[in-house]
Every structure is written in structure tokens, then in C-alpha cells.
């Protein structure tokens, strides 16, 4: 009789024991990142972004000025060319990436297309940050045309990425314009 009661109790408690709350890995990672760590990450990215904008602005002054003029005169054209260029480079990367499973040297072309897209974006964001910073400074009534306006634009573009939908759309538009600057002439 005791065995029957023990078996009955065991069958009632096993489903309850099996329902132990499992924490999904992504949720666990999200809980392990503290707000202070996230803030430090944002500050480090801002420093890197500021150093990048400063370096490219100092090394390629004429190029940055020329591309700023392109944005002000042919911004829509740069956007359309950026969409086309981004689309084709992405398609090339995806196709050669898929082909690299059967033919490994095709992976090199996929990596080169990804590198091309990222470098076009990284270099094109420098004149974009100058234009955004200039527009913000002009809106605030500050007439400055130095590195602080470029840094203001770069930080604004970075921080607006944290605003859902509207910020993402704004950042995507300027990222596509930055890629389109490579093929747009003044």
C-alpha cells in the first residue's frame, strides 16, 4: 500500500518538478548587462566616433568639403545612388557568401563586398556628420564651422539610433546617403 501511495505522489509531483522555470539565454544575457556597463559602452563608442570624425576630417579636408557640397546640392541623387549601390553590393555579398560553401574562394569576394560597404559607410558618415552638425548648430543659432559641429552631428546621429522607428529611419536615410556619396560627383 505504501508503494502505491508513493508512486501516486511521485506521479503528481513529477510534472510540477519538470516545470522548472528555464531562463532563455538571450534574457539571461540581457539581465547580466548592467545599466552602467551599457552607459560605458555608449561613452566608448562616442569617443571612437569622435576620434574617427576628427581623423578623417583632418586627413581628407578637401574630400570632406567636396562631399558636403554634394549633400547640399545633390542629396536626393546621392540617396538614390546609395540605395542602388547598397542593394547590389549586398546581393553580391550574399550570393558569393552562399557560393563559398561549395567554392571557398568565393568567400573572399563576399568579405570584400562587406568591407567595401562598411568602408563606404564609415567614410561617408564624416561629411554627413558635418552637415547634420551644421544644421543643428544653425537651428540653435550658433554660427560655427569647426570640428565641434561635426562632432555634434556625429553624436546626434549615433544617439538618434536609440530612438525606435523614427531614429532608425533617420539613421538609415543618412547611412544610405553616406554610401551614395562615393559615386556622386560635385
C-alpha positions as CSV (number, residue, x, y, z in Angstrom):
1,X,0.0,0.0,0.0
2,X,2.8,2.4,0.9
3,X,4.4,1.7,-2.5
4,X,1.1,2.6,-4.3
5,X,0.8,5.9,-2.3
6,X,4.5,6.7,-3.0
7,X,4.0,6.0,-6.8
8,X,0.8,8.1,-6.8
9,X,2.6,11.0,-5.0
10,X,5.5,10.7,-7.4
11,X,3.3,10.9,-10.5
12,X,1.7,14.1,-9.1
13,X,4.9,15.9,-8.2
14,X,7.0,15.0,-11.3
15,X,5.1,17.3,-13.7
16,X,5.4,20.1,-11.2
17,X,9.2,19.4,-10.9
18,X,9.5,19.3,-14.7
19,X,8.1,22.8,-14.9
20,X,11.2,24.4,-13.5
21,X,11.4,27.9,-14.9
22,X,14.0,28.0,-17.6
23,X,15.7,31.3,-18.4
24,X,16.3,31.8,-22.1
25,X,19.9,32.6,-23.0
26,X,19.1,36.0,-24.5
27,X,17.1,37.0,-21.5
28,X,20.0,35.9,-19.3
29,X,22.4,38.0,-21.2
30,X,20.1,41.0,-21.1
31,X,20.0,40.7,-17.3
32,X,23.7,40.4,-16.9
33,X,24.4,43.7,-18.6
34,X,24.1,46.5,-16.1
35,X,23.0,50.0,-17.0
36,X,26.4,51.3,-16.0
37,X,28.0,48.8,-18.5
38,X,25.7,50.0,-21.2
39,X,26.5,53.6,-20.4
40,X,30.2,52.9,-20.5
41,X,29.7,51.2,-23.9
42,X,27.9,54.2,-25.3
43,X,30.6,56.6,-24.0
44,X,33.4,54.4,-25.5
45,X,31.6,54.3,-28.9
46,X,31.2,58.1,-28.7
47,X,34.9,58.5,-28.1
48,X,35.8,56.2,-31.0
49,X,33.3,58.0,-33.3
50,X,34.7,61.4,-32.3
51,X,38.2,60.2,-33.0
52,X,37.2,58.8,-36.4
53,X,35.4,62.0,-37.5
54,X,38.4,64.1,-36.3
55,X,40.9,61.9,-38.1
56,X,39.1,61.8,-41.4
57,X,38.3,65.5,-41.2
58,X,42.0,66.3,-40.7
59,X,43.4,63.9,-43.3
60,X,40.8,64.4,-46.1
61,X,39.8,68.1,-45.7
62,X,39.1,68.7,-49.4
63,X,37.3,65.5,-49.9
64,X,35.0,66.2,-46.9
65,X,34.3,69.7,-48.1
66,X,33.5,68.4,-51.6
67,X,31.1,65.7,-50.3
68,X,29.4,68.3,-48.0
69,X,28.7,70.3,-51.2
70,X,27.4,67.2,-52.9
71,X,25.0,66.6,-50.0
72,X,23.7,70.1,-50.1
73,X,23.3,70.2,-53.9
74,X,22.5,66.6,-54.8
75,X,21.3,64.9,-51.6
76,X,18.4,63.1,-53.3
77,X,20.6,61.9,-56.1
78,X,23.2,60.6,-53.6
79,X,20.4,58.8,-51.7
80,X,19.1,57.1,-54.8
81,X,22.6,56.0,-55.8
82,X,23.2,54.9,-52.3
83,X,20.1,52.6,-52.4
84,X,21.2,51.1,-55.7
85,X,24.8,50.7,-54.5
86,X,23.9,49.2,-51.2
87,X,21.4,46.8,-52.9
88,X,23.9,45.5,-55.4
89,X,26.8,45.2,-53.0
90,X,24.6,43.3,-50.6
91,X,23.3,41.0,-53.3
92,X,26.9,40.3,-54.4
93,X,28.0,39.5,-50.9
94,X,25.0,37.2,-50.2
95,X,25.4,35.3,-53.5
96,X,29.2,34.8,-53.1
97,X,28.7,34.0,-49.4
98,X,26.3,31.2,-50.3
99,X,28.6,30.0,-53.1
100,X,31.5,29.9,-50.7
101,X,30.0,26.7,-49.2
102,X,30.8,24.8,-52.4
103,X,33.7,27.0,-53.6
104,X,35.6,28.5,-50.7
105,X,37.5,31.3,-52.6
106,X,34.1,32.9,-53.3
107,X,34.0,33.8,-49.6
108,X,36.8,36.2,-50.2
109,X,34.6,38.2,-52.6
110,X,31.8,38.1,-50.1
111,X,34.2,39.5,-47.4
112,X,35.4,42.2,-49.9
113,X,31.9,43.3,-50.7
114,X,31.1,43.6,-46.9
115,X,34.4,45.5,-46.4
116,X,33.5,47.8,-49.3
117,X,30.1,48.6,-48.0
118,X,31.3,49.2,-44.4
119,X,34.2,51.4,-45.5
120,X,31.9,53.4,-47.8
121,X,29.6,53.9,-44.9
122,X,32.3,54.8,-42.4
123,X,34.0,57.3,-44.6
124,X,30.7,58.7,-46.0
125,X,29.4,59.4,-42.5
126,X,32.1,62.0,-41.9
127,X,30.7,64.6,-44.3
128,X,27.2,63.6,-43.2
129,X,28.0,64.4,-39.6
130,X,29.4,67.8,-40.7
131,X,26.1,68.5,-42.5
132,X,23.9,67.3,-39.6
133,X,26.0,69.2,-37.1
134,X,25.9,72.4,-39.2
135,X,22.1,72.1,-39.4
136,X,21.7,71.6,-35.6
137,X,24.1,74.5,-34.9
138,X,22.2,76.8,-37.3
139,X,18.9,75.8,-35.7
140,X,20.4,76.6,-32.2
141,X,21.6,80.0,-33.5
142,X,25.3,79.1,-33.4
143,X,27.3,80.0,-36.4
144,X,30.3,77.7,-36.1
145,X,32.2,75.9,-38.8
146,X,34.7,73.9,-36.9
147,X,35.2,70.4,-35.7
148,X,32.7,70.8,-32.9
149,X,29.8,71.0,-35.4
150,X,31.0,67.7,-37.0
151,X,31.2,66.0,-33.6
152,X,27.8,67.3,-32.6
153,X,26.4,65.8,-35.8
154,X,28.2,62.5,-35.3
155,X,27.0,62.2,-31.7
156,X,23.4,63.2,-32.7
157,X,23.4,60.6,-35.5
158,X,24.7,57.9,-33.1
159,X,22.3,58.8,-30.3
160,X,19.3,59.0,-32.6
161,X,19.8,55.3,-33.4
162,X,18.4,54.5,-30.0
163,X,15.0,56.0,-30.8
164,X,12.8,53.3,-32.3
165,X,11.3,53.7,-35.8
166,X,11.9,57.4,-36.3
167,X,15.5,57.3,-35.2
168,X,16.2,54.2,-37.2
169,X,14.6,55.7,-40.3
170,X,16.6,58.9,-39.9
171,X,19.9,56.9,-39.4
172,X,19.1,54.6,-42.3
173,X,18.5,57.6,-44.6
174,X,21.8,59.2,-43.7
175,X,23.6,55.9,-43.9
176,X,22.4,55.3,-47.5
177,X,23.3,58.9,-48.4
178,X,26.8,58.2,-47.0
179,X,27.2,55.2,-49.2
180,X,25.9,57.1,-52.2
181,X,28.5,59.8,-51.7
182,X,31.1,57.5,-53.1
183,X,29.7,57.6,-56.6
184,X,28.2,61.1,-56.6
185,X,30.3,63.8,-58.1
186,X,30.1,67.5,-57.2
